[in-house]
């Protein structure tokens, strides 16, 4: 579902089995961690590498609820929660040492309610673990990344719309990251 290069290999998420896998240049695949074995059935969807650790975001069961998390996973396979109380995480990225999380929608307000267009957002995770919205009003965003200049790029209208409806949105964040 998502992958990142690091140390001459590719690290990829396999959401059906809840795994983080390492793929070498010659095609050797090895499991770094079976995330679901220790965390329950989670669906890892987004990965970023930062200072040699991997940060992995998860989806939530539908209807969407605030139970998604971001985990830090070492190359040895140690795992810890670094952010929780999220919904439908489809992107994680760093700008400097600051972690950003992309939610494709906000939590639904009642059981069985649909995921609502226009509620996607990018959150900055503070040192205390709180979330600061930096971009709101997105419609089913599916990925994000930062440019070398620090601009944030987000795929918007990533699913559920006719071909050609997708967008790439560029957001210029000030040095502190607020928008």
QUIHU-V346447 format. One line per field, one symbol per residue. phi: phi as a letter, one per 40 degrees, with the letter a starting at -180 (. if undefined). burial: 1 if it has 24 or more other C-alpha atoms within 12 Angstrom, else 0. A space follows every 50 residues. Layout:
phi->???
burial->???
//
This chain:
phi->.aaacafgbbbbcbccbgbbbbbcccgcbbccaccccbbgcbbcbbaaba fgbbbbcbcbccccbcbcbbbbbcccgcbacbaagbbfcbababbgbccb bbbcaccccadgcccccgbcabbcccdcgcbbcbabgcbfcbaaabcccg ccbbcbfcagbcdgccbbbbbcccdcgcb
burial->11110000011111100111111000000001111000000111111111 00111111110001111111111010101011111111111111100111 11111111000000111011111110000011111101111111110000 11111111000000000010100000100
//
